[in-house]
Amino acid sequence: MITSRKRTVGFVAAFLLTVSLVDVGGPAFAAAPACTAPVPSSTQPGYQVADPGCDVDGTPFVASTDSTGAILSRVYTGIQGGAAYRVEVPLRWNGGLVVYAHGYRGTGTTVYVDNPALRAYYIAHGFAWAASSYATNGYDVGQGVRDSYSLIDVFRRITGSPAHAVYMSGASMGGQVTAVMIEKHPSDFVGAMPYCGVLGDTRLFDYYLDANVTAAALAGVDIDFPLTPAADYQDQWRTQVHRILPALGVTAGALPNLTAAGRTWSAVVERRTGGVRPGFDGSFAYWNAARSLAPLNDLPFLFGLYPGLTGGTVNIAAGNVTDNRFTVYRSTDRFWPTAAEWRLNADVLRVKRTAAADPGLSGIPRVDGRPPVPVLSLHDIGDLFVPFSMEQIYARRAAAHGRSPLFVSRAVRGVGHCDFTQPELQMGFDDLVNWVRTGRRPGGDAILDRRAVADPAFGCRYTVGVRAAFVAPACPA
């Protein structure tokens, strides 16, 4: 039976669980630990570090076993530099190590580490893995890079053996950690597998800007973008959104009944997130019915992500990282914009950036698109949290630097965020390892070919399993 492991936006609420957890101090060979309370961070005032020996639901982290109960691995846990870590090494280790980077976890002050989706697969195939909680939450990619990179040395120190081949992998924000990591440390990795990743750095937040300013313009509602939002700006924004929604036919918590303006908005968002493609109407309905993140969970999903709520800083950058001064919004694919498209572009709020993606590890670190090693990536084509266009942005950057041969992207027919089945992830990892070992580049999708993306069968080749929420013509047999 094919199973699907979803890592949707519920991810963000996980740190709110009030289970009891423990600090295990330095590295130790882990038996079944008793879960106790988090401990204060040694590096981040006000932060706490949850016990790496327990999951957030209170389940102890113990060695993998087979169907007979025989132990297959050794596990190690610890806290270093204010970040919890886990390491697992199969008893039949092949010398390979996968460093796994987790995604965005909101802005809470408790950090915790968990297991990669492919944990069982790594162990069964001889690969060790290591993961960090990072010392901070929020959209702190730089901290994710620093803490994840330190795991290579942690692994050598606690196991007594250096890894012979290190792979980098990460989901969502962890996908950006992965892309930045291999560019900053090109000689330390042999391959990388980001999935549902933010491979376009600040362009993700440009997309959030695009979705909101075009919705307002089409609804005929004036909005602003304060670089220093007042304490009550969140309430002001909520009032403005409640004026926008009826004009579009969108209601939080319910499937939309789009008006003409709403249908135009959908067409604009489709083109800003990867182009015309199968299943988009259902994906647009899915994400508009979803509620946004707390404390704006009374709004439809995308409206709670408006960059103006933080002055475009995402609470991490030195200034506003979003910009749409030169963006031309289209709702059709005609060669020349229509009169309605010109009108939309005249009416939309324009915003100028005051900060850019950082060339180092501050703010929002830049992804140059210079992969030094093979990179195989997966993305749901209906994901509107971290959209499919992130893959296209990275592909174009890689092409501009002559690195296209080192990047393979695979489209998956799903609407969720990081909604991949185990067979999809396993096939991707197997193909990446084979690519690294043999030099034979695996297959992928033609994500920069507009006609290929619009084909009704787009995404069929690497999708394993059917998602009920993805509504499109069935794949060919």
TIGUDO-601993 format. One record per residue (C-alpha): x, z, y. Coordinates in steps of 0.05 Angstrom, whole numbers, m for minus. Each point is the difference from the previous one (the first is absolute). Example, Ala and Ser with C-alpha at 12.3 -4.5 7.8 and 13.67 -1.06 7.14 Angstrom:
REM TIGUDO-601993
GUMI    east      up   north
GUMI     246     156     m90
GUMI      27     m13      69
REM end
This chain:
REM TIGUDO-601993
GUMI    east      up   north
GUMI       0       0       0
GUMI      27     m18      68
GUMI       1      59      48
GUMI       7      m2      76
GUMI      36      53      40
GUMI     m26      m1      71
GUMI      41      27      57
GUMI     m50      m8      56
GUMI      m7      38      65
GUMI     m21      62     m40
GUMI      76       8      m7
GUMI       0      25      72
GUMI     m44      59     m16
GUMI      38      23     m61
GUMI      44      47      39
GUMI     m61      41      20
GUMI     m10      26     m70
GUMI       8      75      m2
GUMI      33       9     m67
GUMI      55      51      m9
GUMI      70     m30      m5
GUMI      71      24      m8
GUMI      70     m10      28
GUMI      50      m9     m56
GUMI      61       4      44
GUMI      60     m40     m25
GUMI       0     m52     m55
GUMI     m20      26     m69
GUMI     m19     m27     m67
GUMI     m76       9       2
GUMI     m41      35     m51
GUMI     m75       8      13
GUMI       1      36      67
GUMI     m51      47      28
GUMI     m28     m26      65
GUMI      10      44      60
GUMI      m7      m6      76
GUMI      37     m51      44
GUMI      63      24      34
GUMI      21      m9      73
GUMI      41     m62      14
GUMI      73      12      14
GUMI       4     m59      48
GUMI     m69     m11      31
GUMI     m29      59      39
GUMI     m73      10     m17
GUMI       4     m40     m65
GUMI      m7      25     m71
GUMI      26     m31     m64
GUMI     m44       0     m61
GUMI      29      15     m68
GUMI      28     m63     m31
GUMI     m12      29     m69
GUMI     m76      m5       9
GUMI     m48     m54      21
GUMI     m48      12      57
GUMI     m56      14     m50
GUMI      41      56     m31
GUMI      23     m40     m61
GUMI      73      17     m19
GUMI      49     m58       2
GUMI      30      m2     m70
GUMI      39     m48     m43
GUMI     m35     m62     m27
GUMI     m21       1     m73
GUMI     m22     m52     m50
GUMI     m66      m1     m39
GUMI      27      51     m50
GUMI      22      48      55
GUMI      74     m15      m8
GUMI      39       8      66
GUMI      25     m65      29
GUMI      36      23      63
GUMI      34      53      41
GUMI     m29      19      68
GUMI      33      32      60
GUMI     m30      26      64
GUMI      26      30      64
GUMI      m2       4      76
GUMI      55     m29      43
GUMI       0      m7      76
GUMI     m72      21       5
GUMI     m23     m53     m50
GUMI     m24      12     m71
GUMI      24     m46     m54
GUMI     m12     m18     m73
GUMI      45     m35     m49
GUMI     m17     m22     m70
GUMI      50     m29     m50
GUMI     m21     m29     m67
GUMI      38      27     m60
GUMI      17     m73     m15
GUMI      24     m17      69
GUMI      22     m72      14
GUMI      41      18      62
GUMI     m54     m25      49
GUMI     m32      42      55
GUMI     m63     m15      41
GUMI      m4      35      67
GUMI     m74       5      18
GUMI     m26       8      72
GUMI     m71      26      12
GUMI     m49     m23      53
GUMI     m31      30      63
GUMI     m27      70      m9
GUMI     m32      16      67
GUMI      27      50      50
GUMI      m6      65     m38
GUMI      59      48      m3
GUMI       6       9     m75
GUMI      44     m51     m36
GUMI      m4     m12     m75
GUMI      30     m47     m52
GUMI     m37     m37     m54
GUMI      12     m51     m55
GUMI       4     m76       5
GUMI     m57     m40     m30
GUMI      48     m29     m51
GUMI      29      67     m23
GUMI     m19      m8     m73
GUMI      23     m72      m1
GUMI      68      16      30
GUMI      12      54     m52
GUMI     m24     m43     m58
GUMI      48     m56      21
GUMI      61      44      11
GUMI      m1       6      76
GUMI      10      66      37
GUMI     m38      10      65
GUMI       6      45      61
GUMI     m50      15      57
GUMI       1      41      64
GUMI     m55      33      40
GUMI      38     m17      64
GUMI      12      58      48
GUMI     m56     m23      46
GUMI     m69     m31      m3
GUMI     m28     m50      50
GUMI      24     m72       6
GUMI      73      22      m5
GUMI      32     m58     m37
GUMI      70      20      23
GUMI      m6      68     m33
GUMI     m26     m33     m62
GUMI      62     m44      m2
GUMI      48      58      10
GUMI     m32      45     m52
GUMI     m10     m55     m51
GUMI      71     m25       7
GUMI      27      70     m11
GUMI     m32      m1     m70
GUMI      55     m46     m26
GUMI      51      55      12
GUMI     m49      54     m23
GUMI      m8     m39     m65
GUMI      75      m4     m12
GUMI      10      73      16
GUMI     m55      30     m43
GUMI       8     m46     m60
GUMI      75      m6       2
GUMI      m5     m76      m6
GUMI      m6     m53      54
GUMI     m52     m54      m9
GUMI      29     m69     m17
GUMI     m58     m39      31
GUMI     m46      28      54
GUMI     m67     m32      16
GUMI     m41      18      62
GUMI     m76       1      m2
GUMI     m55      27      45
GUMI     m74      m5      17
GUMI     m33     m10      68
GUMI      45      35      52
GUMI      47       8     m59
GUMI       3     m76      m2
GUMI      30       2      70
GUMI      48      55     m22
GUMI      20     m47     m56
GUMI      11     m61      45
GUMI      40      41      51
GUMI      40      35     m55
GUMI      28     m62     m32
GUMI      20     m29      68
GUMI      34      65      22
GUMI      35      11     m68
GUMI       8     m70     m30
GUMI      55      18     m49
GUMI     m37      58     m32
GUMI     m58     m38     m30
GUMI      m8     m57     m49
GUMI     m74     m15      12
GUMI     m63      24      35
GUMI     m75       1     m14
GUMI     m43      19      60
GUMI     m75      m4     m10
GUMI     m57       2      50
GUMI      58       9      47
GUMI       7       0      76
GUMI      50     m56      m1
GUMI     m14     m20      72
GUMI      20      66      34
GUMI     m37       5      68
GUMI     m41     m61     m15
GUMI     m46      45     m41
GUMI     m19      36      64
GUMI      m8     m66      37
GUMI     m53     m16     m52
GUMI     m37      65      13
GUMI       2     m18      74
GUMI     m25     m70     m14
GUMI     m59      24     m42
GUMI     m24      49      53
GUMI      10     m40      64
GUMI     m35     m62     m29
GUMI     m58      42     m24
GUMI      m8      29      70
GUMI       5     m68      34
GUMI     m51     m31     m47
GUMI     m47      59      11
GUMI       8      m5      75
GUMI      26      71       6
GUMI      57      16      47
GUMI      54      44     m31
GUMI      68      24      23
GUMI      67      16     m29
GUMI      30      62      32
GUMI      75       8      m9
GUMI     m10      75       8
GUMI     m69      16     m29
GUMI     m37      58      30
GUMI     m19      59     m43
GUMI     m72     m26      m4
GUMI      18     m73     m12
GUMI     m20       4     m73
GUMI     m71      18      22
GUMI       1     m56      52
GUMI      20     m49     m54
GUMI     m54      24     m47
GUMI     m52     m13      55
GUMI      27     m70      11
GUMI       0     m16     m74
GUMI     m73      22      m7
GUMI     m16     m52      54
GUMI      40     m54     m37
GUMI     m29       9     m70
GUMI     m73     m22      12
GUMI      24     m65      31
GUMI      39     m15     m63
GUMI     m50      25     m52
GUMI      48      53     m26
GUMI     m19      71     m20
GUMI      48      53     m26
GUMI     m14      16     m73
GUMI     m45     m60     m13
GUMI      11     m73     m16
GUMI      m2     m41      64
GUMI     m56     m47      19
GUMI      42     m44      45
GUMI     m27     m31      64
GUMI      26     m66      26
GUMI      53      39      38
GUMI      16      39     m63
GUMI      10     m63     m40
GUMI      47     m27      53
GUMI      38      65      m3
GUMI       6      m5     m75
GUMI      28     m71       7
GUMI      51      24      50
GUMI      22      59     m43
GUMI       6     m47     m61
GUMI      49     m44      37
GUMI      39      60      27
GUMI       8      29     m70
GUMI      25     m60     m39
GUMI     m47     m59      10
GUMI     m62     m25     m35
GUMI       2      24     m72
GUMI     m45      17     m58
GUMI     m41      64       2
GUMI       9      14      74
GUMI     m73       9      17
GUMI      m7      54     m53
GUMI      65      32      23
GUMI     m23       1      72
GUMI     m65      33     m21
GUMI      37      51     m43
GUMI      47      22      55
GUMI     m55       3      53
GUMI     m43      43     m45
GUMI      59      47     m10
GUMI       7      58      48
GUMI      64       9      38
GUMI      51      56      m6
GUMI     m16      70      25
GUMI     m14      20      55
GUMI     m32     m68      14
GUMI     m35      m5     m67
GUMI     m66     m11      34
GUMI      25     m70      20
GUMI       9     m62     m43
GUMI      70      m4     m29
GUMI      36     m47      48
GUMI     m26      34      63
GUMI      33      65     m18
GUMI      68     m36       0
GUMI      m2     m24      72
GUMI      72       6      26
GUMI     m25      21      68
GUMI     m18      68     m29
GUMI      75      16      m1
GUMI      21     m43      58
GUMI      28     m48     m51
GUMI      54      49     m22
GUMI     m29      14     m69
GUMI      24      71      17
GUMI      71     m20     m19
GUMI      25     m57      45
GUMI      30       8      69
GUMI     m55     m40      33
GUMI     m56     m50     m14
GUMI      21     m46     m58
GUMI     m60     m46       4
GUMI      m6     m65      38
GUMI     m50     m57       3
GUMI      18     m34      65
GUMI      15     m66     m34
GUMI     m47       5     m59
GUMI     m51     m57      m5
GUMI     m61      24     m38
GUMI     m34     m52     m43
GUMI     m65       1     m39
GUMI       7     m71     m25
GUMI      56     m44     m28
GUMI     m14     m59      46
GUMI      61     m30      33
GUMI     m25      17      69
GUMI     m33      67      16
GUMI     m75      m4      12
GUMI     m32      20      66
GUMI     m21      65     m33
GUMI      71      14     m22
GUMI      27     m13      71
GUMI     m53      48      26
GUMI      19      54     m50
GUMI      73      m7      20
GUMI     m18       6      73
GUMI     m42      62     m11
GUMI      44      39     m48
GUMI      40      60      25
GUMI      74     m16       4
GUMI      53      53     m14
GUMI      75      m2      13
GUMI      49      37     m44
GUMI      48      51      30
GUMI      39      12     m65
GUMI      21     m44     m57
GUMI      16       9     m74
GUMI      64      41      m2
GUMI      64     m32     m28
GUMI      19      68     m29
GUMI     m43      53     m32
GUMI     m36      27      62
GUMI     m72     m14      19
GUMI     m26     m58     m43
GUMI      62     m29     m33
GUMI       8     m75       3
GUMI      m7     m44     m62
GUMI      45     m59      13
GUMI     m19     m40     m61
GUMI      71      m5     m26
GUMI      m7      21     m73
GUMI      69       7     m31
GUMI     m28       6     m70
GUMI     m60     m29     m38
GUMI     m66      26      27
GUMI     m66      m8     m38
GUMI     m61      23      38
GUMI     m75       7     m17
GUMI     m58       3      48
GUMI     m76       3      m4
GUMI     m28     m59      39
GUMI     m61      41      21
GUMI      39      60      26
GUMI     m19      11      73
GUMI      39      65       8
GUMI      68     m32     m11
GUMI     m20     m73       0
GUMI      26     m58     m41
GUMI      31     m30      63
GUMI      56      51      m7
GUMI      26     m42     m58
GUMI      m3     m64      42
GUMI      37      32      58
GUMI      56      22     m47
GUMI       2     m68     m34
GUMI       8     m34      68
GUMI      55      47      21
GUMI      36     m10     m66
GUMI      m5     m75       9
GUMI      27       4      70
GUMI      62      35     m27
GUMI       8     m46     m60
GUMI     m21      54     m49
GUMI     m63     m31     m29
GUMI      32      m7     m69
GUMI       4      76      m3
GUMI     m74      13      14
GUMI     m59      m9     m47
GUMI     m70      21      20
GUMI     m60       7     m47
GUMI     m72       0      23
GUMI     m50      45     m36
GUMI     m75      m8       4
GUMI     m20      70      23
GUMI     m31      30      62
GUMI      30      70      m2
GUMI      66      25      27
GUMI      53       1     m55
GUMI     m54     m16     m51
GUMI      43     m25     m57
GUMI      m9       5     m75
GUMI      57      24     m44
GUMI       9     m69     m31
GUMI       9     m31      69
GUMI      53      51      20
GUMI      34      m3     m68
GUMI       4     m75       1
GUMI      29       2      70
GUMI      53      51     m18
GUMI      19     m36     m65
GUMI       7     m66      37
GUMI      43      33      55
GUMI      46      31     m52
GUMI       7     m66     m36
GUMI      15     m35      66
GUMI      55      51      16
GUMI      30      m6     m70
GUMI      m4     m75     m10
GUMI      m4     m29      70
GUMI     m63     m38     m18
GUMI     m50       6      57
GUMI     m70      16     m25
GUMI     m64     m34      22
GUMI     m41      21      61
GUMI     m55     m26      45
GUMI       7     m51      56
GUMI     m21      51      53
GUMI      22     m43      59
GUMI     m40     m61     m23
GUMI     m67       4      36
GUMI     m34     m45     m50
GUMI      26      39     m59
GUMI     m24      66      31
GUMI     m69     m30      13
GUMI      m7     m27     m71
GUMI     m57      36     m38
GUMI      49      16     m56
GUMI      52      32      46
GUMI      25      65     m29
GUMI     m23     m15     m71
GUMI      70     m11     m29
GUMI      24      72       6
GUMI     m65      38      m1
GUMI     m13      39     m64
GUMI     m69      30      m4
GUMI     m63      m9      42
GUMI     m19      43      61
GUMI     m75       5       9
GUMI       8       5      76
GUMI      38     m67       3
GUMI     m54     m53       7
GUMI      25     m71      m9
GUMI      m6     m58     m49
GUMI      27      20     m68
GUMI      71     m20     m17
GUMI       7     m60     m46
GUMI       5      19     m73
REM end
